[in-house]
Each structure stands twice: as structure tokens, then as C-alpha cells.
Amino acid sequence: MKFASAFCILYFGTLLLIGLSTPGGYYNSYMEKLNFIDWLRSSLLHGSKALLGLFGFETNVEGLYILRAKHGVAVRMVYQCIGYGVMSFWGAFVFANTAKISKKIKWILGGWLLIWCINVIRVSLLLAAINNKWSMPIRIDHHTLFNIAAYTLILIMIYFFDRSQFRLFSKPDKLTDI
């Protein structure tokens, strides 16, 4: 029950924030100041720009949504590409488990950072592939590939989180029976 509640708050709260901070409809200027999704999108685009730059691939970030190869094609990062769904899942999982709040914060932020990294890699590979006209070895959409990679990563992180919890509770007492 804790997981479902936490997931609903994180995921649907993000959707509510997007709805209230986007001009038009139920726009609220105060909510726009809390909009972390624009910051997350910008960090993904700039992170991809930096990663591609390490490999000599020149790109430019145009506005809030676009990463363009110099003299080439571009990718547009819309809300579905940001990864807030898998990040909500990971945050809800850690929150719903028993651990000290400091440990939960470390695990949530560490997991979000890893998810962010694989998203940067995805965006970078997608732009490089489109620009260089690489064909996909398997015909799976890049969103689906990201979800497979992200949830595989989450399963691995769950394993290590649970192991760290098990070690916490399996320490022997200092008292011994006589």
C-alpha cells in the first residue's frame, strides 16, 4: 500500500505539476517556479551534448526541447522522453521500504542519477544514429529500449538495496547465551 501511494504521489503529482505549469488550460505562475521537469529536460539535453562532445560530435541545444547535430538532424525531447515514470517507480520503491531517511535519500538520488545517465546515453546514441544513418539491429522503438534498460537497472538496484537491508537486520547481537 505504501508503494502504491508513493508512486501515485510521485507520478501523478508530476503530471499535475506539468499541467499546472504549462501555459494554457489551468496554468498557474507559482507552479511554474516549481517545475523541475524543465530543469530535468535541460540537464538531459546538456548532458547528451557534453557526452557527444567527448566523442567529437558537435551539437547545439535549441530552446527547451531540441538537441541538434551541427549541420545535421535534431531530436526533440518531449515529456514522454524525460523518464519521470521510471524515476517515480524507483523513488516509490525505496520510500516504501524500511530504512533510515538518510539511507532512503541516498538510494533514491543515486538511482535517479543512474536512470538519468542511461537516458543521456540513449539520447546521445539516438542523435548519433539518426545523424549517421545507422540502422537499428532490432526494430524496437528507442523509448521501449530505454524502458527495458531502466527497469533492468531498477531490478539490479532493488537487489542491492534489499541486500543492504538484509545485512542491516542480520547482524548478530552482542549478547550470547550461556
C-alpha positions as CSV (number, residue, x, y, z in Angstrom):
1,M,0.0,0.0,0.0
2,K,2.9,2.4,0.8
3,F,4.4,1.8,-2.6
4,A,1.2,2.5,-4.5
5,S,0.6,5.7,-2.5
6,A,4.1,6.9,-3.0
7,F,4.0,6.0,-6.7
8,C,0.7,7.9,-7.2
9,I,2.1,10.9,-5.4
10,L,5.3,11.0,-7.4
11,Y,3.9,10.1,-10.8
12,F,0.5,11.8,-10.8
13,G,1.9,14.7,-8.8
14,T,4.5,15.2,-11.6
15,L,1.7,15.1,-14.2
16,L,-0.3,17.6,-12.1
17,L,2.7,19.9,-11.9
18,I,3.2,19.7,-15.7
19,G,-0.4,20.5,-16.3
20,L,-0.4,23.5,-13.9
21,S,3.0,24.9,-15.0
22,T,2.4,24.7,-18.8
23,P,0.8,27.9,-20.2
24,G,-2.8,27.4,-21.3
25,G,-5.5,25.4,-19.6
26,Y,-5.1,25.5,-15.8
27,Y,-1.8,27.4,-15.8
28,N,-0.5,28.8,-12.5
29,S,2.5,31.0,-12.5
30,Y,3.5,29.9,-9.0
31,M,3.6,26.3,-10.1
32,E,5.8,27.2,-13.0
33,K,8.5,28.1,-10.4
34,L,8.3,24.5,-9.0
35,N,8.5,22.9,-12.4
36,F,11.5,20.5,-12.1
37,I,10.7,18.8,-15.4
38,D,12.0,21.7,-17.4
39,W,15.3,21.5,-15.4
40,L,15.4,17.7,-15.8
41,R,14.9,18.0,-19.6
42,S,17.5,20.7,-19.9
43,S,20.0,18.6,-17.9
44,L,19.4,15.6,-20.2
45,L,19.9,17.7,-23.3
46,H,23.0,19.4,-22.0
47,G,24.3,16.1,-20.6
48,S,23.8,14.5,-24.0
49,K,25.6,17.5,-25.7
50,A,28.5,17.0,-23.3
51,L,28.7,13.2,-23.9
52,L,28.6,13.6,-27.7
53,G,31.2,16.4,-27.4
54,L,33.6,13.9,-25.7
55,F,33.4,11.8,-29.0
56,G,33.9,14.9,-31.2
57,F,30.3,15.2,-32.2
58,E,29.3,18.9,-32.3
59,T,25.7,19.7,-31.1
60,N,23.7,22.6,-30.0
61,V,20.8,22.8,-27.6
62,E,18.0,24.9,-29.2
63,G,15.4,26.2,-26.8
64,L,13.9,24.0,-24.2
65,Y,13.3,20.8,-26.3
66,I,15.8,20.3,-29.1
67,L,19.3,18.9,-29.4
68,R,20.7,19.4,-32.9
69,A,23.8,18.0,-34.5
70,K,25.9,20.7,-36.1
71,H,24.8,20.8,-39.8
72,G,22.6,17.8,-39.2
73,V,19.4,16.4,-37.7
74,A,17.8,17.0,-34.3
75,V,16.0,15.2,-31.6
76,R,13.1,16.8,-29.7
77,M,12.7,15.8,-26.1
78,V,9.1,15.8,-25.2
79,Y,7.6,14.8,-21.8
80,Q,7.5,11.1,-22.7
81,C,11.3,11.1,-23.1
82,I,12.2,12.5,-19.8
83,G,11.9,9.3,-17.7
84,Y,9.8,10.6,-14.8
85,G,7.7,7.4,-14.8
86,V,10.7,5.1,-14.1
87,M,12.1,7.7,-11.7
88,S,8.8,7.7,-9.8
89,F,8.8,3.9,-9.7
90,W,12.3,3.8,-8.2
91,G,11.5,6.6,-5.7
92,A,8.3,4.9,-4.6
93,F,10.1,1.5,-4.1
94,V,12.8,3.0,-1.9
95,F,10.3,5.1,0.0
96,A,8.0,2.2,0.7
97,N,10.8,0.1,2.3
98,T,12.2,0.3,5.8
99,A,15.4,2.2,6.2
100,K,16.7,5.4,7.8
101,I,15.6,8.5,5.9
102,S,19.2,9.4,5.1
103,K,19.7,6.0,3.5
104,K,16.5,6.3,1.6
105,I,17.5,9.7,0.2
106,K,20.9,8.4,-0.8
107,W,19.4,5.4,-2.6
108,I,16.7,7.5,-4.3
109,L,19.1,10.1,-5.5
110,G,21.7,7.5,-6.6
111,G,19.1,5.6,-8.5
112,W,17.8,8.7,-10.2
113,L,21.3,9.6,-11.2
114,L,21.8,6.2,-12.8
115,I,18.5,6.5,-14.6
116,W,19.5,10.0,-15.8
117,C,22.8,8.6,-17.1
118,I,21.2,5.9,-19.2
119,N,18.7,8.4,-20.5
120,V,21.6,10.7,-21.5
121,I,23.3,7.7,-23.3
122,R,20.0,6.9,-25.1
123,V,19.5,10.5,-26.3
124,S,23.2,10.7,-27.4
125,L,23.0,7.3,-29.3
126,L,19.7,8.3,-30.9
127,L,21.1,11.6,-32.2
128,A,24.3,10.0,-33.4
129,A,22.4,7.1,-35.0
130,I,20.0,9.4,-36.9
131,N,22.7,11.7,-38.0
132,N,25.0,8.9,-39.2
133,K,22.0,7.0,-40.7
134,W,22.8,3.9,-38.7
135,S,20.2,1.1,-38.9
136,M,18.8,-0.4,-35.8
137,P,19.8,-4.1,-35.4
138,I,16.4,-4.9,-33.9
139,R,13.3,-3.0,-34.7
140,I,12.4,-1.7,-31.3
141,D,11.5,1.9,-30.5
142,H,14.1,3.8,-28.5
143,H,11.5,4.6,-25.8
144,T,10.9,0.8,-25.4
145,L,14.7,0.2,-25.3
146,F,15.1,2.9,-22.6
147,N,12.3,1.3,-20.6
148,I,13.9,-2.1,-20.8
149,A,17.3,-0.7,-19.8
150,A,15.8,1.4,-17.0
151,Y,13.7,-1.4,-15.4
152,T,16.6,-3.8,-15.7
153,L,18.7,-1.3,-13.9
154,I,15.9,-0.9,-11.3
155,L,15.8,-4.6,-10.8
156,I,19.5,-4.7,-10.2
157,M,19.3,-1.7,-7.8
158,I,16.4,-3.4,-5.9
159,Y,18.6,-6.5,-5.5
160,F,21.4,-4.4,-4.0
161,F,19.0,-2.3,-1.9
162,D,17.5,-5.4,-0.4
163,R,20.9,-6.9,0.2
164,S,21.9,-3.8,2.1
165,Q,18.7,-4.0,4.1
166,F,19.3,-7.7,4.9
167,R,22.7,-7.0,6.2
168,L,21.3,-4.4,8.4
169,F,18.9,-6.8,10.1
170,S,21.1,-9.9,10.1
171,K,23.9,-8.5,12.3
172,P,24.3,-10.8,15.3
173,D,23.5,-9.5,18.8
174,K,26.4,-8.8,21.1
175,L,24.7,-10.9,23.7
176,T,25.4,-14.6,23.8
177,D,23.5,-17.4,25.6
178,I,25.4,-19.1,28.4
